[in-house]
Structures are given as structure tokens and as C-alpha cells.
């Protein structure tokens, strides 16, 4: 197990390093001079030269990469050109929106998907099962940013229950802040719940076909007790695996949904940085999100290997 | 070696999916020769009109006919998705076949390349590329295409490895056929089923991602209509023209539903082990 975790850790480090090279190289392609873009075409040549030196643009690309990567290892993501503040500080400020948003949507999707999966498995081939499968098929087809707009239309414009956008900050109180996050989290949660409900159903049906379940039933254990006490714990491993893998889609979805609701999170920061051509912020945020995705995938692999040694033995 | 399957054995999901995808294709093709109005024609005096006999789905904030924009949007959306999937197929399938044929180091290369590409969800890599090169459909195609290539390389490699272990491949090798010949004559045709199923799924993902990027203003650029951009514009007029936010979203959802039904149905048809999890 330790060898597997170490090997996975090494792959993680290699991928994170390659991701840093890709992010740096991609933004090296930016046409034009970032210093000129910031100061405008009327800038004085000496001011321009000073800014270029301050931004390190006069150094060769390899030196700049090494300086940037060295900073990353110390937790320094560079300094934003637009905000004139460390990117790490900007990220920390935005995480207080993005992190609760992601967690809330995970809680919502799991809380809906597991009971729906249980219902479908318990009523296989009957009305409840078809209803859940119908929801799963349609839910997957709905883009989260369209759901977001529809939720605004119904619950903000129509009923006035929730704000249509913006975030008052946690200092305004837990409920006002949470209220601003409910609709965005729901928009992200609906497609996730559709996928998870289907996975839960399939995993439960697979487990229900196993010998230990038949034995439990033969010993007189009731249907509900078998489903909740025997089948569900065994079915949770594939559900957790898919949940982990879906996190990368959640990251991408959050970037768009935060913009639908003008939430000042990481996605909004990234979007604004593109508009402002703030290369340092784009580099920092994209790399951070990529490393997060890689880290989650590695943790899912290790957790699965710890819980079920069969695939590890095969590999 | 092919087996004939009676038409009655084709799952209902395939028919339902094919009908929706066929409708999408028909609308996109029709837009090449006819739309109710020119899709980019601005008539500010007729702005934000509700659906009527003259404008079946109403008009947008510039007075453009929404039905015509949706038709041209279907074409644009399909073109971007087809290009992104085509790029993915062109890069991913040969890479997956090569990895399976080359053995351990080829495998390792595809696995690491996949890890790297999967670190950047398609929308994120498209954002990175548009940040570098500017917004536009071509950059979206490249970003989504690279993501598709990684997925298809992995899927093709898995399917090809299974074929390489089969008796008829061993027989071909024993008869003196080289790895390239075996790959082209025996392995490729036997992996196509899996690739086709994955392609329909990736097509659906590409449509959603293109719409998301166009919503953010990073994809297809105005005045060319796109479903995502239409949704973005509609959001600013939710109070006085709420229906404008419904039609483009519905178009995206129906397209994705058609493709996922088609993909699920084809998978059930080609691999009956999956039959229990589909809707239809």
C-alpha cells in the first residue's frame, strides 16, 4: 500500500511540474508586451523599461520560469499587475466564496443522489426507478449555467426569495452570505446529483447481486435493512470515486456559475484577469486549480486502493 | 468478423437519441440555405418582441429574430463540436493504438500525457488558451480537441490492449504480419465500437463547453450567433423578456440529451453488460 501511495505521489509531483510548465509556456505565447498593455501606447520609454524590469520581462524565459517556479514552491504566486497585490492574497480572499460554494453543492448533490439511488435500486423496473433514471438522463443534459439562469428567473426575479447575484461577505452574517450561495450551489448540484444518483443505483444493483446479500436475505434480514446496512456501505466506494473525479467538472462549472451570479470567487477573479490581461493572476489561478484537480484524483486513487486492494494487485 | 443485429434489437434510446441528433443536424443544414430572417439583421424598433406569427420565438435586444439565431447557432455549435471531436479523433486514436502496440513505454507515455491533460478541465484549458491567444472559436476547438484527444487515447488504448490479447491477433502475428499491419487490419476495426460511443459523449461535452465559453464571451464571437452568447445576452433582460433565456438553453439541453441517449443506447447495443443502467 505504501509503495502504491509513493508511486502515486511521484506521478502527482511529475504532473504538477508538467502543469506548471504548460501554464507558463501557454502565457509566454501572449502576443504583445504585457508592460505596454498595462501602461498604454502613450507610455514613456523609460517608464516602460522600468516596468519591464520590475516584471522581470527583460530576463530570458528559462530564468523567468525558474524564478516563478521557485516562488511557487515558497507559496508565492507572484504579484498581480492590476491589483498590485500578491496573487496568493487575492486567492485567499476569493476562496472564502469558492470553497463554501463547492462544499455546499457537494453536500446538496450527495444528499439528493444517495436517497434517489436507493429509491431506484429498491424499486428496480418500477415507477420510482424510471423517474430517477429520467431525472438522471435529463439532469446530465442540463448545463449548470443555464440552470443558474433559470433559478434566477424563478427564485429571484419571480419569487424574490434569493438574490440574483452578488455576495454580501461573511461579515454581513452567516445567513445573508449563505443565501447568496444557495442558488449557485443548486445550479452546480443538479447535474452532479444526476450523475451520482445513476452511479449509486448501478453500484447498489451490482452489490445486491452478490452472495453475502443473498445470505443475509436467507437468514431473514429485511429488505430495508439489507439495502441500508449491507448494500449501501459496499456501494459507497464507487460513488465516492465518481464524486472525487467529478470535482474537476465542479471546478470548471464554478468558474462559469460564479460569473452568472457575479460572485467574487476564484472563477470570477480568473475571468476578470483575462479581461485585464493580468497574466500573473491567470497563471497562478489556473495552476492552483490544475494542481487541486491532480491532487484530488491522486487522493481518490489512494483512498480506493486502501479500501479495495484488488485493482492495486492487478496493476 | 461482423455480426448482424436485427433492427428490433436496437435499443429505444438509440432511436430517441438519433431522432434528436437528426433534428439538430437538419436544423443546422437548413440554416445554410434558409432562415426566417437573416440571423444578424438588427432591427432595434422590433427589440424584445414576444413570440408571434412574424417572429416564432420573438426577438432579442437588438431586434434580431431568435429562431433564425438559434438555427445558425446550431450550425456554429455543431461546427465547433465536430472540429473539436475531429481533432481529438485524429490525435487520440493513433496515439491510443500506438500505445497498445508499443507496449510498456508507449503505455506510460499515454498515461502521463492523459494525467497532464486531465489536470486542466476542458473549460479551464480553453480559458488558458484564450487568455494567451485571445477569444475565438479556433482556440476553443484547439483546447477542447486536446482534451478529447487525451480521453480518446486512453479509451482506444484500453480497447486495443484487449484486442491484442485475442487469438486471431496472435495467429496473425504467427503468420508473420507486422505490428502496423495487425493494428490497421485487426485492432483498429475491433476498437471502433468503443470509439464511436465515446465520440458521441465527447460531442455532447463539446457542445456544453462551447456554449459555456461563448457565454463568458471567450468562444464564438459576435455578430455570429451562438447559443451560449444568446443566453448571456438574455440574462440582462430577464425582467422584460424572460423567454429569451429559455430557448437557447433548451436547444443546448435537447442536443446534449440526444447525444447522451445515442451514446448510452449504442453502448448497450454494442456491449450488453451495460444494459441494466440505461433509461430506455
Interface residues (C-beta under 8 A of the other chain):
Chain A: X11 X14 X15 X16 X18 X19 X22 X23 X26 X27 X29 X30 X31 X130 X133 X134 X136 X137 X138 X140 X141 X142 X143 X145 X146 X149 X150 X152 X153 X157 X164 X198 X201 X202 X205 X248 X249 X251 X252 X253 X255 X256 X259 X260 X270 X271 X273 X274 X277 X279 X282 X286 X289 X290 X291 X293 X294 X297
Chain B: X112 X115 X116 X118 X119 X120 X121 X122 X123 X124 X127 X128 X129 X130 X131 X132 X133 X134 X204 X208 X211 X212 X215 X216 X218 X231 X234 X235 X238 X239 X242 X245 X246 X248 X249 X252 X253 X254 X256 X257 X260 X261 X264 X276 X277 X278 X279
